[in-house]
Amino acid sequence: DAKTTQPPSMDCAEGRAANLPCNHSTISGNEYVYWYRQIHSQGPQYIIHGLKNNETNEMASLIITEDRKSSTLILPHATLRDTAVYYCIVRVQTGTASKLTFGTGTRLQVTL
Amino acid sequence: DAGVTQSPTHLIKTRGQHVTLRCSPISGHKSVSWYQQVLGQGPQFIFQYYEKEERGRGNFPDRFSARQFPNYSSELNVNALLLGDSALYLCASNTAGTEAFFGQGTRLTVV
């Protein structure tokens, strides 16, 4: 699986959009970009994933650059409950393989 | 619907002892994976099982073993516990080719 690079920490004011970047310059054509988050001492929570098109769900939007070497997770209206560590992961989504390679993620602090 | 359930939630063991952690996947999920998360780091992959067969193994010593049962539940066993095995142990389940869903973990403390 390709390696990802994320800033170690970010701050965001409540109600504002939180934009979390991720670099994955060695991503392969068949690798997806996944985002998970982990609220303190809980299990990681799936947020969203995509291959090359932008994706949106009830939690967030995922913007992937045309060359697929980077992506941005957008939380449109951050709340205090979005304070967590956010992990960007790239992996092949085929067959029965399901290994996720986590880095150290971005610690997002949402403040009043 | 019940999510991934893990037991126990917390556990304290002494160095040299053995521990068994348990995981029940989401109904219909045939794949179970185990991760270790030490304080301040991201989760590290230990094992994946699919249809009772090992499909992946991370860089962990042979003291770590696992198995999956016919009902797709799984156990993680760790022998000869070391202080460094203290961590949050996470179980995740998924169906083939889909995102993984994690349990709340078992916090193991080795003293």
Interface residues (C-beta under 8 A of the other chain):
Chain A: Y34 S41 Q42 G43 P44 Q45 Y46 H49 V85 Y87 Q93 T94 G95 T96 A97 S98 K99 L100 T101 F102 G103 T104 G105
Chain B: V4 S31 S33 Y35 Q41 G42 P43 Q44 F45 Q48 Y50 E51 R55 G56 G58 L88 L90 A92 N94 A96 G97 T98 E99 A100 F101 F102 G103 Q104 G105 R107
